[in-house]
């Protein structure tokens, strides 16, 4: 059995319409002395009906369920208990979906491929009101931020593609070869990118693109 310096036992509710997933999570957390899966729910409606009776500290919520979706369930759970730890647990890691979960009130977002130790840490963090995100979720948020900034710059889809190669340090000739474009066309794209990004040189443009795509 794994132990922890915190003597409080954390009560966990697992909300997912797949029995095997709920049982798997319960089994994974059962090996930790400070974890206790008190109840499982197969729908958002059921989770809300069980909330007050079982008083979980943390709720793990699947986002794709019949009836009330996970985002709406998170929103209603949060409105019922402001201090409740809520972690979205999903098979997908798309920036828009992650942001929707956060805006609804989730403390964190994990993919269902998460290992037991990371899941246990996430439960503890959520119970303490701290945010927790899987690496896939963090990467997706960074990518979404970059796309948002590039959209603000007004880059076309092709310009964004060329910008990626500029950030990698590729020459115009190399970009032309990779994308099957003429050298003249690539030069035009690079000129437009510099103007839209507000850079005087190719190096400045590359730095701005790298910052946006790294989330910085």
WODAFEN-V80069 format. One record per pair of residues at least 12 apart in sequence whose C-alpha atoms are under 6 Angstrom apart, sorted by the first residue. I is the first residue (numbers start at 1). J is the second residue. Records with the same first field share a line. If there is no record, write none. Layout:
BEGIN
I=J / J
END
This chain:
BEGIN
1=31 / 32
2=32
3=33
9=34 / 35
10=34 / 35 / 36 / 57
11=36 / 37 / 38 / 56 / 57
12=36 / 37 / 38 / 56 / 58 / 59
13=37 / 39 / 40 / 56 / 59
14=40 / 59 / 60
15=40 / 41 / 42 / 60 / 61
16=42 / 62
17=42 / 65
28=116
44=68 / 73
57=84 / 127
58=85 / 86 / 127
59=86
60=87 / 88
61=88 / 89
62=88 / 89 / 90
63=90
71=101
74=104
75=104 / 105
78=105
85=126 / 127
86=106 / 107
87=106 / 107 / 108 / 109
88=109
89=110 / 111 / 112
90=111 / 112
91=111 / 112
93=137
94=140
95=140 / 141 / 144
107=126 / 131
108=131 / 132 / 133
109=133
110=133 / 134
142=215
146=212 / 213
153=196 / 197
159=189
166=206
167=206
END
